[in-house]
Amino acid sequence: MFSYILAFTFLYFPKDKTEYIPAVISLVIFSLFAYFTFILFRKISKKEEKKTKELEERLKNSGTVD
């Protein structure tokens, strides 16, 4: 119980709510970067999956590695 009370003493809730604006802006920016990075990783993964499937098909058909 004491640890919870101690943790709440470090919280800061400003009376002037405009102090939240920079935090919200940076949150939005980093969230957008995270989202676009995720999309980029998915595109790269799809390309690699396609290449792997093509290689697998070639190996099945020919039995040797080019």
PyMOL commands that set and color helices and strands:
alter all, ss='L'
color gray80, all
select helices_A, chain A and resi 2-8+17-62
alter helices_A, ss='H'
color red, helices_A
deselect
rebuild
show_as cartoon
